[in-house]
C-alpha cells in the first residue's frame, strides 16, 4: 500500500505539472531556462543531515566480559553462559549465579564477549565433576573448592590462576582442553554461534571475540581480540592460546595468528591490551620486551597495525595516569592498583610504573616514532568491566563484582580479591569501570569495527557522558553557537583518534569540545585537555589544562581551579545535582604550542563527586566499611587523543 500511495502521489504531481505547462485560457506557456532552473533549487539541501554520513550519537558497549565458559569464571562459580550474557547486555532481566535478579538501567548497543581461550571447555567439565577433571589431583582439588562455593571457590580459582600464570598447569588437563581437542573445538563453535544468534544489525551488535590471556610469571600482557566477521570466517580457525606447547605468551605469536586469520579468511581483526598496571612495567616497552625481543622497526610496525585501541579503565584498576608519573595532576590518583603483578608474586616498584599507564605510553610513543618512524602506542581509548559474572554492570549502584565469589552480599568486602605473602588487593578495591562509547554511523559490526580502527572511541568509568572532541586550525567561539557540533567539527577539523591536518598559517591548533552529562547521572565538574609532547632535546613532557568548568569558579593565582564541592550523603548513598552543570562546551587553543614538537591531546571530563559501590552495599546490607575504603570519587570520561606531527615530516 505504501508503494501504491507513493505512485499515486507521484503521478498526480506529474499530471499537475503537465497541466500547468499546457497553454489554456488566460495561461501562457512556461519556458524554462538554465538560469531559472538553477535558481529554483538551493546549492545545498535544506536538511543539514541530508547527503551526510557522520555519526550522530555514541553507541555504548562492552569490550571485555567473561561467561561460565572461561576457566577462572567457571571455577569462581559462574553458571551463566553466553546466551545469558547477550540477553543481559540487551536489557533483559536475568538471575545471577548467586540467585539474584539483575538488570541494566539501560541496554547496551553492542558488546564483545571475550572468554579466555586457554583451557576452553575445562570450566563446564569442572562444574560437572567430569571424570577427566577428577582424574588429576589438581583438578579434584579445584572441583572441591568450587563445590564449597563463596570464599573457598575464590581461593580455588585464585590457585588455578596462579598455576596458569606460573606455567604449572597439569599436562593431562592441558592436553584435554587445548587446540586439537574436541572440547576446545565445541566450545569455540558455541561462542561463535551464540554471538551470531545475538547479533541484530541496526539494533544490537554482537561481536565474535576472545581473550588471549598472556600472563607469564604473573605479568599481565593480556589482549582481547575482536573480529569484524561472522561465523563463516570465524569457524575457519580456532583461537590462539598461550600455554606451551600449544601456544605462546609472546605478543608476536598473537600478531602472527591475526595475520594468518586475515590471509586465510579474508576477514578483519583487531587486538587491544588491558591492565598494563598489572604488568610490572612490561606492557609498554621502549627497548627490550619481556620475551627477549627488541623494540625495533618490526615491533613498532606490528603493534601499531594490530593494536589501535587500549582498555584504559576497568575493574582491576584505572590505567590513565599515576601520581608518581604525573605529580602535578591532582586527579591522577583515581582507582590505582599498584601493589604488584596480577597474581602478586612480584611487588611493584616505582621504576616499573612508566611502562604501565596510558598517558606515559602515549608520550613514549612520540619518542619511538621519532626514532623508528612508527608510533606503536598510537591508540584510541575505551573502558570495560572484565567482569567474570557474565554481567556487564559498570554502574556503582548496580555493581555485581569481578566474580561470583564477590557478587552482592553482606560479606563480599570481607575477603580479599587477591592475596599473597607479598600483598593484598582488598575486596572493596574492586572498580566498577567501565564502558566504551563509539562514534559509528550505524549499529553494525562493520561500522563499529571501523570506528575502532580509526580510533573514534572514548572511555568512561561507568556513566554515559556524551563527549565530542575535534581538532583543527581555525575553530572559533562562533562554532559553539550550533547545537549540531559534529557538522562543524567534521567539516573544519578531525575527530578524536585522528591526526591534525597539515598546519595552516602560523597559528596554534584549536579544539572544539562538548560534554553532556549522563541523563540519569551526575552533573559535570570540569573539562580538561591533557597534552603530551616531545621537545627538541627528546625530553617528554605533559600538562593538564582546565578548559571549561561549572559554577562560575575562578582560577587562582597559581593557575589552579578550586574544587567543585561535594553533595554526597553517605547515609543514603545519594547526591544532589545542585552543583556542577549539565553540559560544558568550549573552543580551546594551545597556548604553549611549538610547531616543531610532536604532541598529542586528549580530553578528560570529570563529574561532581558521587558514592562508590561500597556505600550502596553499606546501605543495603548494614555492614561496617573499613576506614581505608574509598567512599566517594569523581567518575570520568577519557577521549581518544588527537595527534600533531610537524609538517616537515
C-alpha positions in Angstrom: 0.0 0.0 0.0 2.9 2.4 0.8 4.2 1.8 -2.7 0.8 2.5 -4.2 0.3 5.7 -2.3 3.8 6.9 -3.4 3.0 6.1 -7.0 -0.4 7.8 -6.9 1.1 10.9 -5.4 3.9 10.9 -7.9 1.6 10.5 -10.9 -0.7 13.3 -9.5 2.3 15.6 -9.3 3.3 14.8 -12.8 -0.2 15.4 -14.1 -0.4 18.7 -12.2 2.9 19.8 -13.6 1.8 18.9 -17.1 -1.5 20.7 -16.8 0.3 23.8 -15.6 2.6 23.8 -18.6 -0.2 23.4 -21.2 -1.4 26.6 -22.7 -5.0 27.4 -22.0 -7.5 30.2 -21.3 -5.7 33.0 -19.7 -2.5 31.0 -19.3 0.8 31.5 -21.2 3.1 28.6 -21.9 6.0 28.5 -19.4 9.5 28.5 -20.9 12.4 27.0 -18.8 15.9 28.4 -18.9 19.1 27.2 -17.3 19.1 30.3 -15.1 15.6 29.7 -13.9 16.3 26.0 -13.2 19.4 26.9 -11.2 17.6 29.4 -9.1 14.8 27.1 -8.3 16.9 24.9 -6.0 19.5 25.9 -3.5 23.0 24.6 -3.9 22.7 22.7 -0.5 19.9 20.6 0.8 17.5 22.2 3.3 18.2 19.4 5.8 21.7 19.7 7.2 21.8 15.9 7.7 21.0 15.1 4.0 23.8 13.8 1.9 25.9 13.3 5.1 27.2 10.1 6.7 28.6 11.2 10.0 28.0 9.6 13.4 25.2 11.5 15.2 25.1 9.6 18.5 27.5 7.5 20.6 26.9 3.8 20.7 27.6 2.3 24.2 29.2 -1.0 24.6 31.4 -3.5 26.5 34.7 -4.9 25.2 35.7 -7.4 27.9 33.3 -9.9 29.5 33.6 -13.5 30.6 31.0 -16.2 31.0 30.9 -19.6 32.7 33.0 -20.9 29.7 36.1 -19.1 31.0 38.3 -21.3 33.1 38.6 -18.8 36.0 35.0 -17.6 35.9 33.6 -21.1 35.9 35.9 -22.0 38.8 34.6 -19.0 40.8 31.1 -20.4 40.4 29.7 -18.6 37.4 27.0 -20.7 35.8 25.7 -18.1 33.2 26.6 -18.9 29.6 26.9 -16.7 26.5 23.2 -16.6 25.9 22.6 -15.2 29.3 25.3 -12.6 28.8 23.9 -11.5 25.5 20.4 -11.3 26.9 21.6 -9.2 29.8 23.5 -6.8 27.6 20.4 -6.2 25.5 18.5 -5.1 28.6 16.7 -8.3 29.7 16.5 -9.3 33.3 18.4 -12.4 34.3 19.1 -14.3 37.5 22.8 -14.1 38.6 24.8 -17.2 39.5 24.1 -16.5 43.2 20.3 -16.3 42.6 19.9 -12.5 42.5 17.7 -10.8 39.9 19.7 -8.3 37.9 19.1 -5.9 35.0 20.8 -2.9 33.4 19.4 0.6 33.8 19.6 0.9 30.0 20.5 -1.7 27.4 23.9 -1.6 25.7 24.2 -1.0 22.0 26.9 -3.6 21.3 29.3 -6.0 23.1 32.4 -8.2 22.5 32.2 -11.4 24.5 35.8 -12.4 25.4 36.0 -15.7 27.1 39.6 -17.0 27.8 40.9 -19.2 25.0 43.2 -21.3 27.2 41.6 -24.5 28.6 38.4 -23.9 26.6 35.9 -26.4 27.8 37.5 -27.0 31.1 35.2 -24.9 33.2 31.9 -26.6 32.3 33.6 -30.0 32.9 35.0 -28.8 36.2 31.5 -27.7 37.3 30.1 -31.1 36.2 32.8 -33.0 38.0 33.7 -34.9 34.8 36.0 -37.9 35.3 38.7 -36.4 33.2 38.9 -33.4 35.5 38.8 -35.5 38.7 41.4 -37.9 37.4 44.1 -35.2 38.1 44.9 -34.3 41.7 44.8 -30.6 41.0 41.6 -31.0 39.1 40.0 -32.7 42.0 41.2 -30.0 44.4 39.8 -27.3 42.3 36.5 -29.2 42.0 36.2 -29.5 45.7 36.8 -25.8 46.2 34.2 -25.0 43.5 31.5 -27.2 45.2 32.0 -25.4 48.5 31.4 -22.0 46.9 31.9 -18.5 48.3 35.4 -17.8 49.6 36.5 -21.4 49.2 35.7 -21.2 45.5 37.5 -17.8 45.3 40.7 -19.4 46.8 40.4 -22.4 44.5 40.0 -20.2 41.4 43.0 -18.0 42.5 45.1 -21.1 42.8 44.1 -22.1 39.3 45.0 -18.6 38.1 48.4 -18.8 39.9 49.2 -22.2 38.3 48.1 -20.8 34.9 50.3 -17.7 35.2 53.3 -19.6 36.5 53.0 -22.2 33.7 52.4 -25.2 36.1 49.0 -26.4 34.8 48.7 -30.3 34.8 49.8 -31.8 31.5 46.7 -34.0 31.4 44.3 -31.0 31.6 46.3 -29.0 29.1 46.1 -31.8 26.5 42.4 -32.3 27.1 41.4 -28.7 26.7 43.7 -27.1 24.1 43.5 -26.7 20.3 43.1 -30.2 18.7 40.8 -31.5 21.5 37.1 -31.9 20.9 36.1 -30.0 24.0 38.1 -26.9 22.7 36.5 -27.0 19.3 33.0 -27.5 20.5 33.2 -24.5 22.9 34.6 -22.3 20.1 31.6 -23.2 17.9 29.3 -22.4 20.8 30.9 -19.0 21.3 30.7 -18.2 17.6 27.1 -19.3 17.2 25.9 -17.5 20.4 27.3 -14.2 19.0 25.7 -14.8 15.7 22.3 -15.5 17.3 22.5 -12.4 19.4 23.5 -10.1 16.5 20.7 -7.8 15.3 22.2 -5.3 12.8 20.8 -1.8 13.4 19.6 -2.7 16.9 22.3 -4.5 18.7 25.8 -5.6 17.6 27.3 -8.8 18.9 30.9 -9.3 18.1 32.7 -12.6 18.0 35.8 -12.3 20.2 38.0 -13.9 22.8 40.8 -13.0 25.3 44.3 -14.2 24.6 45.5 -14.4 28.2 49.3 -13.9 28.2 50.4 -13.7 31.8 54.0 -15.1 32.0 55.1 -15.3 35.6 52.1 -13.2 36.6 52.9 -10.2 34.4 49.7 -9.1 32.7 50.2 -8.9 28.9 46.6 -9.9 28.0 45.0 -8.9 24.7 41.3 -9.1 23.7 40.6 -9.8 20.1 37.5 -8.5 18.2 36.5 -10.0 14.8 34.7 -7.9 12.2 33.2 -11.0 10.7 30.5 -13.6 11.2 30.7 -17.4 11.6 31.6 -18.2 8.0 35.0 -16.8 8.6 35.4 -17.3 12.3 34.9 -21.0 12.1 37.7 -21.5 9.6 40.1 -21.0 12.5 40.5 -21.8 16.2 41.6 -19.1 18.5 45.2 -18.9 19.8 46.3 -19.9 23.3 49.2 -19.1 25.5 50.2 -22.3 27.3 53.0 -24.2 25.7 53.3 -26.5 23.8 50.0 -25.4 22.2 50.7 -21.7 22.2 53.0 -18.9 23.4 52.8 -15.9 25.7 54.8 -13.7 23.3 52.6 -11.0 21.7 54.4 -11.7 18.4 52.6 -15.1 18.4 49.3 -13.3 18.6 50.3 -11.0 15.8 51.2 -14.0 13.6 47.8 -15.5 14.3 46.0 -12.3 13.4 47.9 -12.1 10.1 47.0 -15.8 9.4 43.4 -15.1 10.2 43.1 -12.2 7.7 45.1 -14.0 5.0 43.1 -17.3 5.3 39.6 -16.0 5.7 39.7 -12.5 4.1 38.3 -11.2 7.4 39.5 -8.5 9.7 40.5 -8.4 13.4 42.0 -6.1 15.9 43.5 -6.7 19.4 43.7 -4.4 22.4 45.6 -4.7 25.6 44.4 -4.0 29.1 45.6 -3.7 32.6 49.2 -2.5 32.0 49.0 -1.6 35.7 49.5 -5.3 36.5 52.3 -5.9 34.0 55.1 -4.6 36.3 56.4 -2.4 33.6 56.2 -4.8 30.6 53.1 -3.5 28.8 54.6 -0.5 27.1 58.3 -1.3 26.5 60.8 1.1 24.8 63.9 -1.0 24.5 63.5 -4.7 25.3 60.4 -6.9 25.5 59.6 -9.4 28.2 60.2 -12.3 25.8 63.7 -11.2 25.0 62.9 -9.2 21.9 63.8 -5.7 20.9 61.6 -2.7 20.4 62.7 -2.2 16.8 61.1 -1.2 13.5 59.4 -4.6 13.2 58.0 -4.4 16.7 56.6 -0.9 16.4 55.0 -1.6 13.0 53.3 -4.8 14.1 52.0 -3.3 17.3 50.7 -0.2 15.5 49.0 -2.4 12.9 47.2 -4.8 15.3 46.5 -2.7 18.4 44.7 0.5 17.6 42.9 0.5 20.9 43.7 0.3 24.6 41.4 -0.6 27.5 42.2 2.3 29.8 39.8 1.7 32.7 38.2 -1.4 34.1 37.5 -3.5 37.2 41.2 -4.2 38.0 42.1 -0.5 38.3 42.1 2.7 36.2 45.1 2.9 33.8 45.1 6.5 32.6 47.7 8.1 34.9 49.5 7.6 38.2 50.6 10.2 40.8 54.2 9.1 40.7 54.3 9.8 36.9 52.1 12.8 37.0 52.8 14.6 40.3 51.2 17.9 39.1 47.9 16.3 38.2 45.6 16.3 41.2 43.3 13.8 39.6 45.9 11.2 38.7 45.2 9.1 41.7 41.9 7.6 40.5 41.4 4.0 41.5 45.1 3.0 41.1 46.1 -0.6 41.6 49.9 -0.5 42.2 50.7 -3.3 44.6 52.3 -5.8 42.2 51.7 -8.1 39.2 48.5 -10.0 38.5 49.0 -12.8 41.0 51.1 -10.8 43.5 54.2 -12.9 43.0 56.3 -9.8 42.5 56.0 -6.4 44.3 55.6 -3.2 42.3 58.5 -0.7 42.2 58.3 2.9 41.1 60.6 2.2 38.2 58.0 -0.1 36.7 55.2 2.4 36.6 56.4 4.2 33.4 55.7 1.0 31.3 52.2 0.6 32.7 50.0 3.7 32.2 48.3 5.0 29.1 49.4 8.6 29.4 53.0 7.7 29.8 52.7 5.2 26.9 51.3 8.0 24.6 54.3 10.1 25.5 56.7 7.2 24.9 55.1 6.6 21.5 56.2 10.1 20.4 59.8 9.3 21.1 59.6 5.9 19.4 58.0 7.4 16.3 60.9 9.9 16.1 63.4 7.1 16.5 61.8 4.3 14.4 59.3 6.0 12.1 56.2 4.4 13.6 54.3 5.1 16.8 53.4 1.8 18.4 51.3 3.4 21.1 49.0 5.5 18.9 45.8 4.0 20.3 42.3 5.0 21.0 40.8 4.7 24.5 38.0 2.6 25.8 36.6 1.2 29.0 35.3 -2.2 30.0 34.3 -4.3 33.0 36.3 -7.5 32.7 33.5 -9.0 34.8 33.6 -12.7 35.2 29.9 -12.9 36.2 28.5 -12.7 32.6 27.0 -9.4 33.7 28.3 -6.2 32.2 27.4 -4.0 35.2 29.5 -0.8 35.1 27.4 1.4 37.3 28.2 1.9 41.0 24.7 1.1 42.4 24.4 -1.9 40.2 27.9 -3.4 40.6 27.9 -7.2 40.5 31.6 -7.6 41.1 34.5 -9.3 39.4 33.5 -12.8 40.1 30.6 -14.9 41.5 32.5 -15.0 44.9 32.1 -11.3 45.2 28.6 -10.8 43.9 26.4 -8.6 46.1 26.3 -9.9 49.7 26.9 -8.7 53.3 30.3 -10.4 53.2 31.7 -9.6 49.8 34.1 -7.0 51.0 35.5 -9.1 53.9 37.7 -11.4 51.8 40.5 -10.0 49.5 40.2 -10.3 45.8 43.9 -11.3 45.6 46.3 -12.1 48.4 49.8 -13.4 48.8 52.7 -13.1 51.2 53.7 -10.0 49.3 50.5 -8.0 49.3 46.7 -7.8 49.0 44.0 -6.4 46.8 41.0 -6.0 49.1 37.5 -6.8 48.0 36.5 -3.1 48.5 39.1 -2.0 46.0 37.4 -3.6 43.0 36.4 -0.9 40.5 33.0 -0.7 38.8 34.5 0.6 35.5 33.6 0.9 32.7 32.2 1.3 29.2 33.3 2.3 25.7 31.4 4.8 23.5 31.9 4.5 19.8 31.1 7.2 17.2 29.8 5.0 14.4 27.4 5.8 11.5 25.2 2.7 12.2 24.9 -0.1 14.7 26.6 -2.9 12.8 29.7 -4.9 13.1 31.4 -3.2 10.1 30.6 0.3 11.2 31.7 -0.2 14.9 34.8 -2.1 13.9 35.8 0.6 11.5 35.4 3.2 14.3 37.8 1.2 16.4 40.3 1.2 13.6 40.1 4.9 13.2 40.2 5.3 17.0 36.9 7.3 17.2 36.1 5.9 20.6 36.2 7.1 24.2 36.2 5.6 27.7 34.0 6.2 30.7 34.3 4.8 34.2 30.6 3.9 34.0 28.4 6.9 33.4 27.2 7.6 29.8 28.7 11.0 29.4 28.4 12.5 25.9 31.7 13.7 24.6 32.8 15.4 21.3 36.4 16.4 20.6 37.6 17.9 17.3 40.9 19.4 16.4 41.8 21.8 13.6 43.4 25.2 12.9 40.5 27.7 12.7 37.8 26.8 15.3 36.4 29.9 17.0 33.8 30.8 19.5 31.1 31.2 16.8 31.4 27.4 16.4 29.9 27.0 19.8 26.6 28.5 18.8 25.5 25.5 16.9 23.6 22.7 18.6 25.0 20.3 16.0 28.7 20.5 16.8 29.5 17.5 14.7 28.5 19.2 11.4 31.1 21.9 12.2 33.7 19.6 13.7 34.0 17.2 10.9 33.9 20.0 8.3 36.7 22.1 9.9 38.8 19.5 11.6 39.3 15.9 12.6 37.6 13.9 15.4 39.1 12.2 18.4 41.5 9.5 17.3 42.7 11.5 14.2 45.8 13.3 13.1 45.6 17.1 12.8 45.6 18.2 9.1 48.7 19.9 7.8 49.3 23.2 9.6 47.6 26.2 8.1 49.3 29.6 8.6 51.4 30.4 11.7 48.8 29.8 14.4 48.4 27.1 17.0 45.9 24.3 16.8 42.4 24.9 18.1 40.0 22.3 19.5 36.2 22.1 19.7 35.0 20.4 22.9 31.5 19.4 24.0 30.4 17.3 27.0 27.0 16.4 28.2 26.1 14.7 31.5 24.6 11.3 31.7 20.8 11.9 31.6 20.4 9.9 34.8 23.8 10.7 36.3 25.7 13.4 38.0 26.4 16.9 36.8 29.8 17.8 35.3 32.6 19.5 37.2 35.1 20.4 34.5 36.6 19.5 31.2 40.3 19.2 30.8 42.8 18.9 27.9 45.8 16.6 28.6 48.7 17.4 26.4 51.9 15.4 25.9 54.8 16.4 23.8 58.5 15.8 23.0 60.9 18.8 22.9 63.9 19.4 20.7 66.2 17.6 23.1 64.0 14.5 23.0 62.6 15.0 26.5 59.0 14.1 27.1 56.5 16.4 28.9 52.9 16.6 29.9 50.5 19.3 31.1 46.8 19.3 32.1 44.7 22.3 31.2 41.3 23.2 32.8 39.5 24.5 29.7 35.8 24.6 30.8 34.1 24.3 34.2 30.9 24.9 36.2 29.6 27.2 38.9 31.4 30.5 37.9 34.6 29.4 39.7 37.8 31.4 39.0 41.3 30.1 38.6 43.6 31.3 41.5 47.0 33.0 41.2 48.7 29.6 40.9 46.5 28.7 38.0 44.5 26.2 40.0 40.8 25.8 39.7 39.0 25.3 43.1 37.2 22.0 43.8 33.6 21.9 42.6 32.4 20.8 46.1 30.6 17.7 47.4 26.9 17.0 47.9 27.2 13.2 48.7 25.1 11.9 51.5 26.8 8.7 52.7 23.9 7.7 54.9 21.6 7.5 51.9 24.1 6.7 49.1 23.0 9.7 47.1 24.0 13.1 45.9 22.3 16.3 44.6 22.9 18.0 41.2 22.8 21.4 42.9 26.4 22.0 41.9 28.1 21.3 38.6 26.5 21.7 35.2 24.6 19.6 32.7 26.9 20.5 29.8 30.2 22.1 29.0 31.4 23.5 25.7 34.5 25.5 24.6 36.9 26.2 21.9 40.5 25.9 23.3 43.7 26.9 21.6 47.0 25.5 22.8 48.8 28.5 24.5 52.2 26.6 24.6 52.2 25.3 21.0 55.6 24.8 19.3 55.3 23.8 15.7 58.5 21.8 15.8 57.3 19.5 18.6 55.4 16.3 18.3 52.3 16.3 20.5 49.1 14.6 21.4 45.9 16.0 23.1 43.0 14.2 24.8 40.1 15.3 26.8 39.2 14.3 30.4 35.8 15.1 31.7 35.1 14.9 35.5 31.7 14.5 37.1 30.9 16.0 40.6 31.7 13.6 43.4 29.4 10.5 43.7 29.3 7.4 46.0 31.3 4.3 45.3 29.6 0.9 45.2 30.7 0.1 48.8 28.5 2.9 50.1 25.5 1.3 48.4 26.5 -2.0 50.0 26.7 -0.4 53.4 23.1 0.9 53.0 21.7 -2.4 51.6 23.4 -4.8 54.0 24.0 -2.7 57.1 27.8 -3.5 57.0 30.6 -1.5 58.5 33.1 -0.3 56.0 36.9 -0.2 56.7 38.2 3.3 57.4 40.6 3.0 54.5 37.9 2.1 52.0 37.4 4.9 49.4 33.8 6.0 49.7 33.4 8.7 47.0 35.1 9.6 43.8 34.7 11.7 40.6 33.7 9.5 37.7 35.1 10.5 34.4 35.4 10.1 30.6 38.6 10.0 28.5 38.5 10.8 24.8 40.9 9.2 22.3 43.8 11.5 21.5 44.4 13.8 18.5 48.0 13.8 17.4 50.1 16.6 15.9 53.2 15.8 13.8 55.4 18.7 12.4 54.6 19.3 8.8 58.2 18.7 7.5 57.8 15.0 8.5 
